[in-house]
Amino acid sequence: MTLSRIAREVKTSATLAITTKAKQLAAQGIDIMSFGAGEPDFDTPENIKDAAIKAIKDGYTKYTPTSGAPPLKEAICEKLYHDNTLQYSPSQVIVSAGAKQSILNIVLVLCDTGDEAIIPSPYWVSYPEMVIMAGATPVFLKTTDKEHFKITKESLARVITPKSKLLFINSPSNPTGMVYTEKELREIVCFAVEKGLYIISDEIYEKIIFDGMKHVSPASFSDECYRKVITVNGFSKIYSMTGWRLGYAAGPEEIIKAAVNIQDHTTSGASSITQMAGLEALKGSQNSVATMVCEFDKRRTYIVSRLNAMQGISCLLPHGAFYVFPKVSDLFNRRISGRTVTDSFDLVNLLLEKAHVAFVPGAPFGSDGYIRISYATAMENIEQGMDRFEKFLNS
């Protein structure tokens, strides 16, 4: 059988793969401490669940317009105006089955064969695969912990070519948790726009932010930025609604209209019931968000202090999201638990096998010298997981 180009070229998600492997071991009765999943461990708030139940009981169970239910799109416009100083009309918003679909829609609208999309590395694993699906070429702009995993105007200038079409920005970031300051972001985005690039600003972790850092949306910087930046956000992380599959994108009407056209022929949009839950998430109490962020903050400081106390590990303190991205390259070529560790895949697989702890290798994020650890799990799990990791290293 000859598979399609997309089927041949698109890779398996490493985050889902390690989670699946950990679940398989757990099903065999092995006590696995899992730090792989990119989802909050908190339940969806009750008022949001109640809104979904009400939608079902009220018979709101049919198709909505492909671009989203009008009341939800209006609420998204209000949210973007009040939280992000961005003024959009409903015709400039598309609601999708998750922010992931929103991003893919935009990539398919903007990128074509021969185009290049610039992706700062480390990156969320799906960005390059989406670019490949569109037939374009991902161009990686590498950063390390020395630069706090941030690109600059100067580093961006070095990779821009006449084929450059799109730049991805993700702040707060998955996998690093880094957050750009307004000054840093303004310089990068305004330069990119000046060079003719479009920008996808992935703001899915917008409200999971610490240390007094302020989230800013690049589309708000200028009229030129407003015309070239597509803002993507969603409900999965902030409202702990990962399984509900609800996200959105806002941007120039021409781009959004084309994205709706694509969505017409894929999912036809998000679930009507989920959209009513999303409406309540935006309109209802925001207390659950503050509670969740406060708990994440405690876990963040604890896990970083534990990691930095381990020999061969160094870890920056992230300012957003719910991940740490420790450097582990000093462990490579060392013999641990009777085996020589050669790369991040080796380390993660050995940890899963010997210590029964599931982390995610850094290689699929574009940074093999690191691993991603999600602290979206209870503090007692984090404590036990760090104990196992430390014992493993001492072996």
Residue pairs with C-beta under 8 A, 6 or more apart in sequence:
5 135
6 132
6 133
9 132
10 129
10 132
10 133
11 129
11 364
13 125
13 126
13 364
14 125
14 360
14 361
14 363
14 364
14 365
15 36
15 37
15 38
15 125
15 360
15 364
15 372
18 36
18 348
18 352
18 358
18 359
18 360
18 361
19 34
19 36
19 37
19 358
21 352
21 358
22 32
22 34
22 36
22 352
22 358
23 32
23 34
25 32
25 352
25 356
26 32
26 34
30 356
31 356
32 352
32 356
32 357
32 358
33 356
33 357
33 358
33 381
33 384
33 385
33 388
34 358
34 377
35 357
35 358
35 359
35 360
35 373
35 374
35 375
35 377
35 382
35 385
36 358
36 359
36 360
36 372
36 374
37 374
37 376
38 174
38 237
38 323
38 374
38 376
39 236
39 237
39 240
39 242
39 376
40 237
40 240
40 242
40 292
40 322
40 376
41 376
41 377
41 378
42 240
42 288
42 292
42 295
43 240
44 239
44 240
44 241
44 244
44 277
45 239
45 240
45 281
45 284
45 285
45 288
47 280
47 284
47 285
48 239
48 241
48 277
48 280
48 281
48 284
49 277
50 280
51 276
51 277
51 279
51 280
51 284
52 244
52 273
52 274
52 276
52 277
54 276
55 61
55 272
55 273
55 276
55 277
56 273
60 272
60 273
60 276
61 272
61 273
62 272
63 268
63 269
63 272
64 269
64 270
64 272
64 275
65 269
66 260
66 263
66 264
66 268
66 269
67 73
67 90
67 93
67 94
67 95
67 256
67 260
67 263
67 269
68 76
68 93
68 94
68 95
68 248
68 269
68 270
68 275
69 95
69 272
69 275
69 276
69 279
70 90
71 279
72 95
72 275
72 276
72 278
72 279
72 282
73 90
73 93
73 95
74 90
75 278
75 279
75 282
75 283
76 88
76 93
76 95
76 248
76 250
76 282
77 87
77 88
77 89
77 90
77 93
77 250
78 282
79 282
80 86
80 87
80 88
80 217
80 231
80 250
81 87
81 88
83 206
84 216
84 217
84 219
84 220
84 231
85 217
85 220
86 217
86 219
86 220
86 226
86 231
86 250
88 250
89 253
91 253
91 256
91 257
92 250
92 251
92 252
92 253
92 256
93 248
93 249
93 250
93 256
94 102
94 105
94 248
94 249
94 250
94 256
94 259
94 260
94 263
95 246
95 247
95 248
95 269
95 270
95 275
95 278
96 102
96 105
96 246
96 247
96 248
96 249
96 263
96 267
96 269
96 270
97 245
97 246
97 247
97 267
97 269
97 270
97 271
98 234
98 236
98 245
98 246
98 247
98 270
99 202
99 204
99 232
99 233
99 234
99 236
99 247
99 248
99 249
100 126
100 247
101 247
101 263
101 266
101 267
102 232
102 234
102 247
102 248
102 249
102 259
103 126
103 127
103 130
103 200
103 202
103 232
103 249
104 130
104 133
105 249
105 259
105 262
105 263
106 200
106 230
106 232
106 249
106 251
106 255
106 259
107 117
107 130
107 131
107 133
107 134
107 136
107 166
107 200
108 133
108 134
108 259
108 262
109 255
109 258
109 259
109 262
110 165
110 166
110 198
110 255
111 117
111 131
111 134
111 135
111 136
111 165
111 166
112 134
112 135
112 136
113 135
113 136
114 136
114 137
114 163
115 134
115 136
115 137
115 163
115 164
115 165
115 166
116 136
116 137
116 138
116 139
116 161
116 163
116 164
116 165
116 166
117 127
117 131
117 136
117 137
117 138
117 139
117 164
117 165
117 166
117 167
117 168
118 139
118 141
118 156
118 159
118 160
118 164
118 166
118 167
118 168
118 197
119 127
119 128
119 131
119 138
119 139
119 140
119 141
119 168
119 366
120 140
120 141
120 143
120 149
120 150
120 151
120 168
120 169
120 170
121 140
121 141
121 142
121 143
121 365
121 366
121 367
122 143
122 149
122 173
122 175
122 176
122 325
122 362
122 365
122 366
122 367
122 370
123 140
123 168
123 170
123 365
123 366
124 170
124 174
124 175
124 202
124 365
125 364
125 365
127 138
127 168
128 138
128 140
131 137
131 138
131 166
132 138
136 165
136 166
137 163
139 159
139 161
139 164
140 366
141 151
141 155
141 156
141 159
142 366
142 367
143 149
143 150
143 151
143 155
144 367
144 369
145 314
145 316
145 325
145 327
145 370
148 178
148 316
149 173
149 176
149 178
149 316
149 325
150 178
150 180
150 184
151 188
152 184
152 187
152 188
153 187
153 188
153 191
156 167
156 188
156 191
156 192
157 191
160 195
160 197
164 195
164 196
164 197
165 197
165 198
166 197
166 198
166 199
166 200
167 192
167 197
167 198
167 199
167 200
168 199
168 200
168 202
169 180
169 185
169 188
169 189
169 199
169 200
169 201
169 202
169 218
170 201
170 202
170 204
171 178
171 179
171 180
171 185
171 201
171 203
171 215
171 320
172 178
172 179
172 205
172 206
172 208
172 209
172 215
172 318
172 319
172 320
172 321
173 179
173 205
173 320
173 321
174 204
174 205
174 321
174 323
175 323
175 325
175 360
175 362
175 365
175 370
175 372
176 316
176 318
176 323
176 325
177 300
177 318
177 319
177 320
177 321
177 322
177 323
177 324
177 325
178 316
178 318
178 319
178 320
179 209
179 213
179 215
179 318
179 319
179 320
180 188
181 213
182 214
182 216
185 216
185 218
186 216
186 218
186 221
189 199
189 201
189 218
189 221
189 225
189 229
190 221
190 222
190 224
190 225
192 199
192 228
193 199
193 222
193 224
193 225
193 228
193 229
194 224
197 228
198 228
198 229
198 230
199 218
199 225
199 228
199 229
199 230
200 229
200 230
200 232
201 217
201 218
201 219
201 229
201 230
201 231
201 232
202 232
203 215
203 217
203 231
203 232
203 233
204 232
204 233
204 234
204 236
204 237
204 238
204 247
205 237
205 238
205 320
205 321
205 322
206 215
206 233
206 238
207 215
207 238
207 289
207 293
208 237
208 238
208 292
208 293
208 296
208 320
208 321
208 322
209 215
209 293
209 319
209 320
210 293
210 296
210 297
210 300
210 318
210 319
210 320
211 319
213 319
213 320
215 320
217 229
217 231
218 225
218 229
218 231
219 225
219 226
219 229
219 230
219 231
219 250
219 251
220 226
227 252
228 252
229 251
230 249
230 250
230 251
230 252
230 255
231 249
231 250
231 251
232 247
232 248
232 249
233 247
233 248
234 246
234 247
234 248
235 241
235 244
235 246
235 247
235 277
235 278
235 281
236 242
236 244
236 245
236 246
236 247
237 321
237 322
238 281
238 289
239 281
239 288
239 289
240 288
240 292
241 274
241 277
241 278
241 281
244 271
244 274
244 277
244 278
245 270
245 271
245 274
246 270
246 271
246 274
246 275
246 277
246 278
247 270
249 256
249 259
250 256
263 269
270 278
296 322
296 375
296 376
298 379
299 322
299 375
299 379
299 382
300 317
300 318
300 322
300 324
300 375
301 317
302 379
302 382
302 383
303 324
303 373
303 375
303 382
303 386
304 315
304 316
304 317
304 318
304 324
306 386
306 390
307 313
307 314
307 315
307 324
307 326
307 373
307 386
308 314
308 315
310 389
310 390
310 393
311 393
312 328
312 330
312 331
312 334
312 393
313 326
313 327
313 328
313 330
313 331
313 393
314 326
314 327
314 330
315 324
315 325
315 326
315 327
316 324
316 325
318 324
318 325
322 374
322 375
322 376
323 372
323 373
323 374
323 375
324 372
324 373
324 375
325 362
325 365
325 367
325 370
325 371
325 372
325 373
326 370
326 371
326 373
327 369
327 370
328 344
328 347
328 362
328 369
328 370
328 371
329 368
329 369
329 370
331 341
331 347
331 393
332 341
332 342
332 343
332 347
332 369
333 340
333 341
333 342
334 340
334 341
335 341
336 350
336 392
336 393
336 395
337 350
337 354
337 392
337 395
339 346
339 350
341 347
341 350
343 361
343 363
343 368
344 361
344 362
344 363
344 368
344 369
344 370
344 371
345 361
345 363
347 361
347 371
348 358
348 359
348 360
348 361
348 371
350 392
351 357
351 358
351 359
351 389
351 392
352 358
354 392
354 395
355 388
355 389
355 391
355 392
356 388
357 385
357 388
357 389
357 392
359 371
359 372
359 373
360 371
360 372
360 373
360 374
361 368
361 371
361 372
362 368
362 369
362 370
362 371
362 372
365 372
375 382
377 385
